Amino acid sequence: MSMTLTVPDEIARAAEDMARKSGGSPERLLLDALKAHFPPVPEGLRDEFDALERASDEDLLRFEQSLGAE
């Protein structure tokens, strides 16, 4: 998947300044920052998130109530 982002001028200037000081590119700097902020989700956990998205409100309520019963 590929995505194009537009960042505010303030962030672009800061990225360009930091990249110039570090000898890298602003694009790489911002990509690295995004990767650090959004680490990959392990496959098993992704499956659990998908299941939660598909669950009905009633299913989620029953699950929540079952946690209180333990």
C-alpha positions, 0 to 999 in steps of 0.5 A: 500500500502506498499513501501520500501525506500532506503535512503542515508547513511548520512540520515540514520546516522542522523535518527539513531542519532536522534532516539537514542537521542529521544528513538525511532526508525529511521524507525518511525522518518523517517515515521513521517517526511514523513507524516508531509511533505505529509499530506493526501489529502482530498477526494474532492480535490483528485477528482479534481486532478484526473479530472485535470489529465484526462483533455486534453490540450485544456480543460485546455486552455479553463479553463484558458481562462475562468478564465481571462474572469471573 
